Amino acid sequence: MPEALKILKIMLGKTAGDPEEWADGVLEVYLEIAGQKILKRLYPFGPPEGARVPERYLGDQCEIACYLLNKRGAEGQTSHSENGVSRAYESASVPESMLCDIVPFVGV
């Protein structure tokens, strides 16, 4: 997860010397939540014990975590207009468009 944490900090625009807007612990929790969303999609009937997010989905994990962080404080908002600014979210959780590239594992 250290690589994911580094990527997420860059995506959020954090640079060395910036005041700590987000503590590492908060970022790690959001990365974990994003990882669980990916694992839920990968293994629709439950992930095997010890399953981890595959390396190829690292970018997706960081994007989902960044999305969730940027929505913080307006979770589940479906519409909002104020002073010419309009907001609406695709879903109350992670939009389907962010999960569509994750291919579930299947077996016989």
The first five atom37 places (N, CA, C, CB, O) and aatype in JSON, in Angstrom:
{
  "aatype": [12, 14, 6, 0, 10, 11, 9, 10, 11, 9, 12, 10, 7, 11, 16, 0, 7, 3, 14, 6, 6, 17, 0, 3, 7, 19, 10, 6, 19, 18, 10, 6, 9, 0, 7, 5, 11, 9, 10, 11, 1, 10, 18, 14, 13, 7, 14, 14, 6, 7, 0, 1, 19, 14, 6, 1, 18, 10, 7, 3, 5, 4, 6, 9, 0, 4, 18, 10, 10, 2, 11, 1, 7, 0, 6, 7, 5, 16, 15, 8, 15, 6, 2, 7, 19, 15, 1, 0, 18, 6, 15, 0, 15, 19, 14, 6, 15, 12, 10, 4, 3, 9, 19, 14, 13, 19, 7, 19],
  "atom_mask": [
    [1, 1, 1, 1, 1],
    [1, 1, 1, 1, 1],
    [1, 1, 1, 1, 1],
    [1, 1, 1, 1, 1],
    [1, 1, 1, 1, 1],
    [1, 1, 1, 1, 1],
    [1, 1, 1, 1, 1],
    [1, 1, 1, 1, 1],
    [1, 1, 1, 1, 1],
    [1, 1, 1, 1, 1],
    [1, 1, 1, 1, 1],
    [1, 1, 1, 1, 1],
    [1, 1, 1, 0, 1],
    [1, 1, 1, 1, 1],
    [1, 1, 1, 1, 1],
    [1, 1, 1, 1, 1],
    [1, 1, 1, 0, 1],
    [1, 1, 1, 1, 1],
    [1, 1, 1, 1, 1],
    [1, 1, 1, 1, 1],
    [1, 1, 1, 1, 1],
    [1, 1, 1, 1, 1],
    [1, 1, 1, 1, 1],
    [1, 1, 1, 1, 1],
    [1, 1, 1, 0, 1],
    [1, 1, 1, 1, 1],
    [1, 1, 1, 1, 1],
    [1, 1, 1, 1, 1],
    [1, 1, 1, 1, 1],
    [1, 1, 1, 1, 1],
    [1, 1, 1, 1, 1],
    [1, 1, 1, 1, 1],
    [1, 1, 1, 1, 1],
    [1, 1, 1, 1, 1],
    [1, 1, 1, 0, 1],
    [1, 1, 1, 1, 1],
    [1, 1, 1, 1, 1],
    [1, 1, 1, 1, 1],
    [1, 1, 1, 1, 1],
    [1, 1, 1, 1, 1],
    [1, 1, 1, 1, 1],
    [1, 1, 1, 1, 1],
    [1, 1, 1, 1, 1],
    [1, 1, 1, 1, 1],
    [1, 1, 1, 1, 1],
    [1, 1, 1, 0, 1],
    [1, 1, 1, 1, 1],
    [1, 1, 1, 1, 1],
    [1, 1, 1, 1, 1],
    [1, 1, 1, 0, 1],
    [1, 1, 1, 1, 1],
    [1, 1, 1, 1, 1],
    [1, 1, 1, 1, 1],
    [1, 1, 1, 1, 1],
    [1, 1, 1, 1, 1],
    [1, 1, 1, 1, 1],
    [1, 1, 1, 1, 1],
    [1, 1, 1, 1, 1],
    [1, 1, 1, 0, 1],
    [1, 1, 1, 1, 1],
    [1, 1, 1, 1, 1],
    [1, 1, 1, 1, 1],
    [1, 1, 1, 1, 1],
    [1, 1, 1, 1, 1],
    [1, 1, 1, 1, 1],
    [1, 1, 1, 1, 1],
    [1, 1, 1, 1, 1],
    [1, 1, 1, 1, 1],
    [1, 1, 1, 1, 1],
    [1, 1, 1, 1, 1],
    [1, 1, 1, 1, 1],
    [1, 1, 1, 1, 1],
    [1, 1, 1, 0, 1],
    [1, 1, 1, 1, 1],
    [1, 1, 1, 1, 1],
    [1, 1, 1, 0, 1],
    [1, 1, 1, 1, 1],
    [1, 1, 1, 1, 1],
    [1, 1, 1, 1, 1],
    [1, 1, 1, 1, 1],
    [1, 1, 1, 1, 1],
    [1, 1, 1, 1, 1],
    [1, 1, 1, 1, 1],
    [1, 1, 1, 0, 1],
    [1, 1, 1, 1, 1],
    [1, 1, 1, 1, 1],
    [1, 1, 1, 1, 1],
    [1, 1, 1, 1, 1],
    [1, 1, 1, 1, 1],
    [1, 1, 1, 1, 1],
    [1, 1, 1, 1, 1],
    [1, 1, 1, 1, 1],
    [1, 1, 1, 1, 1],
    [1, 1, 1, 1, 1],
    [1, 1, 1, 1, 1],
    [1, 1, 1, 1, 1],
    [1, 1, 1, 1, 1],
    [1, 1, 1, 1, 1],
    [1, 1, 1, 1, 1],
    [1, 1, 1, 1, 1],
    [1, 1, 1, 1, 1],
    [1, 1, 1, 1, 1],
    [1, 1, 1, 1, 1],
    [1, 1, 1, 1, 1],
    [1, 1, 1, 1, 1],
    [1, 1, 1, 1, 1],
    [1, 1, 1, 0, 1],
    [1, 1, 1, 1, 1]
  ],
  "atom_positions": [
    [[0.8, -1.2, 0.0], [0.0, 0.0, 0.0], [0.84, 1.28, 0.0], [-0.91, -0.01, 1.19], [0.31, 2.33, -0.35]],
    [[2.12, 1.24, 0.37], [2.91, 2.48, 0.33], [2.9, 3.15, -1.05], [4.34, 2.2, 0.75], [2.87, 4.38, -1.15]],
    [[2.95, 2.34, -2.12], [2.93, 2.92, -3.47], [1.58, 3.58, -3.73], [3.22, 1.83, -4.53], [1.52, 4.67, -4.3]],
    [[0.51, 2.92, -3.33], [-0.83, 3.48, -3.51], [-0.97, 4.77, -2.73], [-1.91, 2.47, -3.08], [-1.56, 5.73, -3.22]],
    [[-0.44, 4.81, -1.53], [-0.51, 6.02, -0.71], [0.23, 7.17, -1.39], [0.08, 5.76, 0.7], [-0.24, 8.31, -1.4]],
    [[1.38, 6.88, -1.95], [2.16, 7.9, -2.66], [1.39, 8.42, -3.88], [3.53, 7.32, -3.1], [1.35, 9.63, -4.12]],
    [[0.79, 7.52, -4.64], [0.02, 7.91, -5.83], [-1.18, 8.75, -5.42], [-0.46, 6.66, -6.61], [-1.47, 9.77, -6.05]],
    [[-1.88, 8.33, -4.36], [-3.06, 9.07, -3.91], [-2.69, 10.48, -3.46], [-3.76, 8.32, -2.76], [-3.42, 11.43, -3.75]],
    [[-1.58, 10.63, -2.76], [-1.14, 11.96, -2.34], [-0.87, 12.85, -3.55], [0.13, 11.86, -1.47], [-1.22, 14.03, -3.54]],
    [[-0.28, 12.3, -4.59], [0.0, 13.07, -5.8], [-1.32, 13.46, -6.48], [0.89, 12.26, -6.78], [-1.48, 14.59, -6.94]],
    [[-2.27, 12.5, -6.55], [-3.56, 12.78, -7.17], [-4.31, 13.89, -6.44], [-4.41, 11.51, -7.21], [-5.02, 14.68, -7.05]],
    [[-4.14, 13.95, -5.12], [-4.8, 14.98, -4.33], [-4.04, 16.3, -4.32], [-4.98, 14.48, -2.91], [-4.48, 17.28, -3.73]],
    [[-2.88, 16.31, -4.98], [-2.09, 17.53, -5.09], [-1.22, 17.81, -3.89], [0.0, 0.0, 0.0], [-0.77, 18.94, -3.69]],
    [[-0.97, 16.79, -3.07], [-0.11, 16.99, -1.9], [1.35, 16.95, -2.32], [-0.39, 15.91, -0.81], [1.76, 16.07, -3.08]],
    [[2.11, 17.9, -1.84], [3.55, 17.91, -2.13], [4.3, 18.08, -0.81], [3.92, 19.05, -3.13], [3.73, 18.5, 0.19]],
    [[5.57, 17.75, -0.84], [6.4, 17.88, 0.36], [6.36, 19.33, 0.84], [7.86, 17.43, 0.07], [6.49, 20.26, 0.04]],
    [[6.19, 19.51, 2.12], [6.15, 20.84, 2.69], [4.76, 21.43, 2.82], [0.0, 0.0, 0.0], [4.57, 22.43, 3.51]],
    [[3.76, 20.8, 2.16], [2.38, 21.26, 2.32], [1.88, 20.93, 3.71], [1.46, 20.61, 1.26], [2.29, 19.94, 4.31]],
    [[0.99, 21.76, 4.25], [0.39, 21.39, 5.53], [-0.42, 20.1, 5.35], [-0.52, 22.54, 6.07], [-0.97, 19.85, 4.28]],
    [[-0.47, 19.32, 6.39], [-1.15, 18.02, 6.31], [-2.66, 18.2, 6.35], [-0.7, 17.11, 7.46], [-3.25, 18.27, 7.42]],
    [[-3.29, 18.28, 5.16], [-4.74, 18.36, 5.1], [-5.34, 17.01, 5.43], [-5.21, 18.84, 3.71], [-6.35, 16.92, 6.14]],
    [[-4.73, 15.96, 4.93], [-5.2, 14.6, 5.17], [-4.07, 13.83, 5.85], [-5.64, 13.9, 3.84], [-2.97, 13.75, 5.31]],
    [[-4.33, 13.29, 7.0], [-3.34, 12.44, 7.66], [-3.21, 11.14, 6.88], [-3.74, 12.16, 9.15], [-4.17, 10.69, 6.26]],
    [[-2.02, 10.53, 6.92], [-1.81, 9.27, 6.2], [-2.83, 8.21, 6.61], [-0.4, 8.75, 6.46], [-3.27, 7.43, 5.77]],
    [[-3.21, 8.19, 7.88], [-4.18, 7.2, 8.34], [-5.51, 7.33, 7.63], [0.0, 0.0, 0.0], [-6.14, 6.33, 7.3]],
    [[-5.95, 8.56, 7.39], [-7.21, 8.81, 6.68], [-7.09, 8.31, 5.24], [-7.58, 10.32, 6.7], [-8.0, 7.65, 4.73]],
    [[-5.98, 8.63, 4.59], [-5.78, 8.19, 3.21], [-5.72, 6.67, 3.12], [-4.48, 8.8, 2.64], [-6.27, 6.09, 2.18]],
    [[-5.08, 6.03, 4.08], [-4.99, 4.57, 4.09], [-6.36, 3.93, 4.27], [-4.05, 4.09, 5.2], [-6.65, 2.9, 3.67]],
    [[-7.21, 4.54, 5.08], [-8.57, 4.02, 5.26], [-9.34, 4.1, 3.95], [-9.32, 4.8, 6.37], [-10.03, 3.15, 3.57]],
    [[-9.24, 5.22, 3.24], [-9.94, 5.35, 1.97], [-9.38, 4.4, 0.91], [-9.85, 6.8, 1.47], [-10.13, 3.88, 0.08]],
    [[-8.08, 4.16, 0.94], [-7.51, 3.16, 0.03], [-8.04, 1.77, 0.37], [-5.96, 3.17, 0.11], [-8.31, 0.97, -0.53]],
    [[-8.2, 1.48, 1.64], [-8.75, 0.19, 2.06], [-10.2, 0.05, 1.61], [-8.65, 0.03, 3.59], [-10.6, -1.01, 1.12]],
    [[-10.99, 1.1, 1.77], [-12.39, 1.08, 1.32], [-12.44, 0.85, -0.19], [-13.12, 2.4, 1.69], [-13.24, 0.04, -0.67]],
    [[-11.6, 1.56, -0.93], [-11.55, 1.39, -2.39], [-11.14, -0.03, -2.75], [-10.57, 2.4, -3.02], [-11.7, -0.63, -3.67]],
    [[-10.17, -0.58, -2.02], [-9.74, -1.96, -2.26], [-10.86, -2.94, -2.01], [0.0, 0.0, 0.0], [-11.01, -3.91, -2.76]],
    [[-11.66, -2.72, -0.97], [-12.78, -3.61, -0.68], [-13.84, -3.54, -1.78], [-13.41, -3.24, 0.67], [-14.44, -4.56, -2.12]],
    [[-14.06, -2.37, -2.33], [-15.02, -2.23, -3.44], [-14.54, -3.02, -4.67], [-15.22, -0.73, -3.8], [-15.33, -3.65, -5.37]],
    [[-13.23, -2.96, -4.92], [-12.66, -3.7, -6.05], [-12.77, -5.2, -5.81], [-11.19, -3.3, -6.29], [-13.15, -5.95, -6.7]],
    [[-12.42, -5.64, -4.6], [-12.5, -7.08, -4.29], [-13.94, -7.58, -4.36], [-11.92, -7.35, -2.89], [-14.19, -8.71, -4.78]],
    [[-14.87, -6.75, -3.95], [-16.29, -7.13, -4.03], [-16.7, -7.35, -5.48], [-17.18, -6.06, -3.38], [-17.49, -8.25, -5.78]],
    [[-16.17, -6.52, -6.39], [-16.47, -6.68, -7.82], [-15.73, -7.89, -8.39], [-16.09, -5.4, -8.6], [-16.29, -8.64, -9.19]],
    [[-14.48, -8.07, -7.98], [-13.68, -9.2, -8.48], [-14.27, -10.54, -8.06], [-12.25, -9.09, -7.99], [-14.28, -11.5, -8.84]],
    [[-14.75, -10.61, -6.83], [-15.26, -11.86, -6.26], [-16.7, -11.63, -5.8], [-14.37, -12.35, -5.08], [-16.93, -11.4, -4.62]],
    [[-17.68, -11.7, -6.72], [-19.06, -11.39, -6.36], [-19.66, -12.31, -5.29], [-19.91, -11.45, -7.59], [-20.64, -11.94, -4.64]],
    [[-19.08, -13.49, -5.1], [-19.6, -14.42, -4.09], [-18.7, -14.45, -2.86], [-19.72, -15.82, -4.68], [-18.76, -15.39, -2.06]],
    [[-17.88, -13.44, -2.7], [-17.0, -13.33, -1.54], [-15.56, -13.62, -1.91], [0.0, 0.0, 0.0], [-15.28, -14.61, -2.58]],
    [[-14.65, -12.77, -1.48], [-13.22, -12.97, -1.81], [-12.64, -14.13, -1.02], [-12.41, -11.69, -1.54], [-13.05, -14.38, 0.11]],
    [[-11.69, -14.83, -1.62], [-11.01, -15.89, -0.86], [-10.21, -15.27, 0.29], [-10.07, -16.71, -1.79], [-9.84, -14.1, 0.24]],
    [[-9.96, -16.06, 1.29], [-9.22, -15.56, 2.44], [-7.84, -15.04, 2.01], [-9.07, -16.66, 3.51], [-7.12, -15.7, 1.27]],
    [[-7.5, -13.87, 2.49], [-6.2, -13.28, 2.17], [-6.13, -12.61, 0.81], [0.0, 0.0, 0.0], [-5.04, -12.23, 0.37]],
    [[-7.26, -12.46, 0.13], [-7.26, -11.84, -1.2], [-6.82, -10.38, -1.1], [-8.67, -11.92, -1.86], [-7.2, -9.67, -0.17]],
    [[-6.01, -9.97, -2.04], [-5.53, -8.6, -2.11], [-5.87, -8.04, -3.49], [-4.0, -8.52, -1.84], [-6.07, -8.79, -4.44]],
    [[-5.92, -6.74, -3.59], [-6.2, -6.09, -4.87], [-5.03, -6.36, -5.8], [-6.44, -4.54, -4.7], [-3.89, -6.05, -5.46]],
    [[-5.29, -6.95, -6.98], [-4.2, -7.19, -7.94], [-3.52, -5.9, -8.37], [-4.74, -7.93, -9.16], [-4.15, -4.84, -8.44]],
    [[-2.24, -5.98, -8.64], [-1.42, -4.83, -9.03], [-2.04, -4.07, -10.2], [-0.01, -5.28, -9.39], [-1.94, -2.84, -10.26]],
    [[-2.67, -4.77, -11.13], [-3.21, -4.1, -12.31], [-4.36, -3.16, -11.97], [-3.69, -5.14, -13.32], [-4.73, -2.31, -12.79]],
    [[-4.93, -3.29, -10.78], [-6.03, -2.42, -10.36], [-5.58, -1.33, -9.38], [-7.12, -3.24, -9.73], [-6.41, -0.68, -8.77]],
    [[-4.28, -1.13, -9.24], [-3.74, -0.11, -8.34], [-4.25, 1.28, -8.73], [-2.21, -0.13, -8.36], [-4.66, 2.05, -7.87]],
    [[-4.22, 1.58, -10.01], [-4.71, 2.88, -10.48], [-6.19, 3.06, -10.17], [0.0, 0.0, 0.0], [-6.6, 4.14, -9.75]],
    [[-6.98, 2.01, -10.39], [-8.41, 2.07, -10.08], [-8.63, 2.3, -8.59], [-9.11, 0.78, -10.53], [-9.5, 3.07, -8.19]],
    [[-7.84, 1.62, -7.77], [-7.97, 1.77, -6.32], [-7.7, 3.23, -5.91], [-7.0, 0.8, -5.6], [-8.42, 3.79, -5.09]],
    [[-6.67, 3.81, -6.47], [-6.33, 5.2, -6.15], [-7.4, 6.16, -6.66], [-4.96, 5.58, -6.75], [-7.75, 7.12, -5.97]],
    [[-7.92, 5.92, -7.86], [-8.97, 6.78, -8.4], [-10.24, 6.72, -7.55], [-9.3, 6.37, -9.85], [-10.86, 7.75, -7.3]],
    [[-10.61, 5.53, -7.12], [-11.81, 5.37, -6.29], [-11.6, 6.06, -4.94], [-12.14, 3.88, -6.08], [-12.5, 6.75, -4.45]],
    [[-10.43, 5.89, -4.35], [-10.14, 6.54, -3.06], [-10.18, 8.06, -3.22], [-8.76, 6.09, -2.53], [-10.74, 8.75, -2.37]],
    [[-9.61, 8.57, -4.28], [-9.61, 10.02, -4.54], [-11.04, 10.52, -4.73], [-8.75, 10.35, -5.8], [-11.41, 11.56, -4.19]],
    [[-11.85, 9.78, -5.48], [-13.25, 10.13, -5.69], [-13.99, 10.22, -4.35], [-13.94, 9.1, -6.61], [-14.7, 11.18, -4.09]],
    [[-13.81, 9.2, -3.52], [-14.49, 9.17, -2.22], [-14.03, 10.31, -1.31], [-14.26, 7.83, -1.53], [-14.83, 10.91, -0.6]],
    [[-12.73, 10.6, -1.34], [-12.21, 11.71, -0.54], [-12.77, 13.05, -1.02], [-10.69, 11.74, -0.61], [-13.11, 13.91, -0.2]],
    [[-12.87, 13.23, -2.31], [-13.36, 14.5, -2.85], [-14.86, 14.69, -2.6], [-13.08, 14.58, -4.33], [-15.35, 15.82, -2.61]],
    [[-15.58, 13.6, -2.37], [-17.01, 13.67, -2.06], [-17.25, 13.86, -0.58], [-17.71, 12.42, -2.55], [-18.39, 14.1, -0.16]],
    [[-16.23, 13.74, 0.21], [-16.35, 13.79, 1.67], [-17.11, 15.05, 2.09], [-14.97, 13.74, 2.33], [-16.78, 16.16, 1.67]],
    [[-18.11, 14.86, 2.93], [-18.93, 15.96, 3.38], [-20.19, 16.15, 2.55], [0.0, 0.0, 0.0], [-21.1, 16.86, 2.96]],
    [[-20.25, 15.51, 1.4], [-21.44, 15.6, 0.55], [-21.84, 14.2, 0.1], [-21.17, 16.51, -0.68], [-22.37, 14.02, -1.0]],
    [[-21.59, 13.2, 0.96], [-21.88, 11.82, 0.61], [-23.34, 11.65, 0.22], [-21.52, 10.89, 1.77], [-24.24, 12.16, 0.9]],
    [[-23.56, 10.93, -0.85], [-24.91, 10.61, -1.29], [-25.66, 11.75, -1.95], [0.0, 0.0, 0.0], [-26.84, 11.62, -2.25]],
    [[-25.01, 12.86, -2.17], [-25.67, 14.01, -2.78], [-26.13, 13.65, -4.18], [-24.74, 15.23, -2.81], [-25.35, 13.15, -4.98]],
    [[-27.39, 13.92, -4.47], [-27.89, 13.6, -5.82], [-28.07, 14.86, -6.65], [-29.21, 12.85, -5.73], [-28.08, 14.78, -7.88]],
    [[-28.22, 16.0, -6.01], [-28.34, 17.25, -6.75], [-28.08, 18.41, -5.8], [-29.73, 17.38, -7.42], [-28.44, 18.36, -4.62]],
    [[-27.46, 19.45, -6.32], [-27.18, 20.64, -5.5], [-26.85, 21.78, -6.45], [-26.0, 20.39, -4.49], [-26.0, 21.64, -7.33]],
    [[-27.51, 22.89, -6.28], [-27.21, 24.09, -7.07], [-27.11, 25.27, -6.13], [-28.3, 24.34, -8.15], [-27.97, 25.49, -5.28]],
    [[-26.04, 26.04, -6.29], [-25.85, 27.22, -5.46], [-24.88, 28.16, -6.16], [-25.32, 26.83, -4.04], [-23.78, 27.75, -6.55]],
    [[-25.26, 29.39, -6.32], [-24.42, 30.41, -6.94], [-23.82, 29.96, -8.27], [-23.31, 30.8, -5.99], [-22.64, 30.2, -8.53]],
    [[-24.6, 29.32, -9.09], [-24.13, 28.89, -10.4], [-23.35, 27.6, -10.41], [0.0, 0.0, 0.0], [-22.9, 27.16, -11.47]],
    [[-23.18, 26.97, -9.25], [-22.47, 25.69, -9.16], [-23.5, 24.59, -8.99], [-21.44, 25.68, -7.99], [-24.34, 24.65, -8.1]],
    [[-23.42, 23.58, -9.84], [-24.35, 22.45, -9.75], [-23.58, 21.17, -9.5], [-25.2, 22.31, -11.03], [-22.54, 20.94, -10.11]],
    [[-24.1, 20.34, -8.59], [-23.47, 19.05, -8.3], [-24.51, 17.96, -8.36], [-22.78, 19.07, -6.91], [-25.66, 18.15, -7.94]],
    [[-24.12, 16.82, -8.87], [-24.96, 15.62, -8.86], [-24.01, 14.44, -8.91], [-26.0, 15.6, -10.05], [-22.99, 14.5, -9.6]],
    [[-24.33, 13.38, -8.22], [-23.47, 12.21, -8.21], [-24.15, 11.05, -8.9], [-23.09, 11.83, -6.78], [-25.36, 10.86, -8.81]],
    [[-23.33, 10.27, -9.6], [-23.84, 9.11, -10.34], [-24.49, 8.1, -9.41], [-22.72, 8.45, -11.13], [-25.5, 7.49, -9.76]],
    [[-23.92, 7.92, -8.24], [-24.5, 7.01, -7.25], [-24.06, 7.48, -5.87], [-24.06, 5.52, -7.51], [-23.17, 8.33, -5.74]],
    [[-24.69, 6.92, -4.85], [-24.35, 7.32, -3.49], [-23.02, 6.73, -3.06], [-25.44, 6.88, -2.52], [-22.43, 7.19, -2.09]],
    [[-22.55, 5.74, -3.76], [-21.28, 5.11, -3.43], [-20.3, 5.39, -4.57], [-21.44, 3.58, -3.19], [-20.12, 6.53, -4.98]],
    [[-19.68, 4.33, -5.07], [-18.74, 4.46, -6.18], [-19.52, 4.28, -7.48], [-17.57, 3.41, -6.07], [-20.25, 3.31, -7.62]],
    [[-19.38, 5.21, -8.42], [-20.11, 5.09, -9.69], [-19.74, 3.81, -10.43], [-19.84, 6.3, -10.57], [-18.6, 3.35, -10.4]],
    [[-20.72, 3.26, -11.09], [-20.51, 2.05, -11.89], [-19.42, 2.26, -12.94], [-21.82, 1.63, -12.58], [-18.69, 1.33, -13.26]],
    [[-19.31, 3.48, -13.46], [-18.3, 3.75, -14.49], [-16.88, 3.55, -13.97], [-18.47, 5.17, -15.0], [-15.97, 3.3, -14.76]],
    [[-16.67, 3.65, -12.66], [-15.34, 3.45, -12.09], [-15.04, 1.97, -11.86], [-15.21, 4.22, -10.78], [-13.88, 1.59, -11.67]],
    [[-16.06, 1.15, -11.87], [-15.89, -0.28, -11.6], [-16.03, -1.14, -12.86], [-16.88, -0.74, -10.57], [-15.79, -2.35, -12.81]],
    [[-16.43, -0.53, -13.97], [-16.76, -1.32, -15.17], [-15.56, -2.06, -15.77], [-17.35, -0.41, -16.21], [-15.75, -3.06, -16.46]],
    [[-14.33, -1.6, -15.53], [-13.15, -2.27, -16.08], [-12.66, -3.43, -15.21], [-12.03, -1.27, -16.26], [-11.74, -4.14, -15.61]],
    [[-13.25, -3.62, -14.05], [-12.83, -4.69, -13.15], [-13.58, -5.95, -13.54], [-13.09, -4.31, -11.66], [-14.81, -6.02, -13.46]],
    [[-12.82, -6.95, -13.97], [-13.4, -8.19, -14.49], [-13.5, -9.22, -13.38], [-12.56, -8.74, -15.66], [-12.49, -9.61, -12.8]],
    [[-14.74, -9.67, -13.06], [-14.9, -10.65, -11.98], [-14.26, -11.99, -12.32], [-16.39, -10.85, -11.67], [-14.22, -12.41, -13.48]],
    [[-13.76, -12.66, -11.28], [-13.27, -14.02, -11.41], [-14.45, -14.96, -11.43], [-12.28, -14.39, -10.27], [-15.41, -14.77, -10.67]],
    [[-14.4, -15.96, -12.28], [-15.47, -16.94, -12.32], [-14.86, -18.34, -12.26], [-16.33, -16.77, -13.6], [-13.69, -18.52, -12.59]],
    [[-15.61, -19.28, -11.86], [-15.13, -20.65, -11.79], [-16.26, -21.62, -12.03], [0.0, 0.0, 0.0], [-17.43, -21.25, -12.07]],
    [[-15.9, -22.86, -12.2], [-16.9, -23.88, -12.46], [-16.91, -24.86, -11.31], [-16.63, -24.62, -13.8], [-17.69, -25.82, -11.32]]
  ]
}
